[in-house]
Amino acid sequence: MVVDNASPGRDFEDLVAEFDDGRIAVVRSPSNGGYAVGNNFGWREAMRRWPTIETLIISNPDVTIDSSSLNEVLAAVRPRGEFDAAAPLIVDRIGNASQYFAWPLPTYFDVLLSTSVILSVIRQRLGFHSYAVPAGAQAPFAVDVLPGACFAISAEAFERVQGFDEQTFLFCEENMLAHRLKARGMRSAIVPKATAFHQVSSSVRRSFKGDHVKFALAARSYDAYLRHYLDSPRVLVFLYRAAVRFGYVERIVLSRVRRPRP
């Protein structure tokens, strides 16, 4: 199923003409409510049309994955495999694993430190808050959070957690989903024998001009994550919001410093 997230112009009609052939259904969401709303709309439509589905594959349109890798991922997910959700290893153009092919569930301090560009760069270069692929790994290995760009999940598991949290528009959806799966004793895994390439979305770049705009959107999602998933005390939420204000200004200043002079 292809979900058109209420895109403007003739995008929906073009998708129908290209893909809606009886095997693939093309549907249009009533409005662009973001990643979570769009995927939940597709999930409900898919289950309405094909109620016996056992496994859902959720993928962005900018992901490239072959059928062999898809089959490896499906084999890891219940009822075929032992995991409730699984994803391929996200790689770059030359086949190296992305630093953030999966990650541990963020703590309060992870979220707080992410508000600073400088601290975020230091943490990234030191490899904090990321996994390494186990040497010689062939079998699926457990992780906390799967990348939202491409993963499979059992239809039963997705139903149990009621899909993605629609408090978000973009960013943090994977963390919220992983938190609810883990809280119910469900397990997620990376399948190292399966790989996928994720091209950074051009639609996101067009829609959000500047890091500070994307940061503000992400900050709202993480604010909800702190309050509703980590149950952070009000004083810590206040501290986070203060750090967000600083981080917003920091990004504006850095964008002006980096801007090429005429």
Secondary structure, DSSP 8 states (H G I E B T S, - for coil): -EEE-S-STTHHHHHHHHH-SSSS-EEE-SS---HHHHHHHHHHHHHHH-TT--EEEEE-TTEE--HHHHHHHHHHBTTTSSBSEEEEEEE-TTS-B-TTSSB----HHHHHHTT-HHHHHHHHHTTTT-----TT--S-EEESB--TTEEEEEHHHHHHTTSS-TT-SSSSHHHHHHHHHHHTT--EEEEEEEEEEE---HHHHHH--SHHHHHHHHHHHHHHHHHHTS---HHHHHHHHHHHHHHHHHHHHHHHHHS---
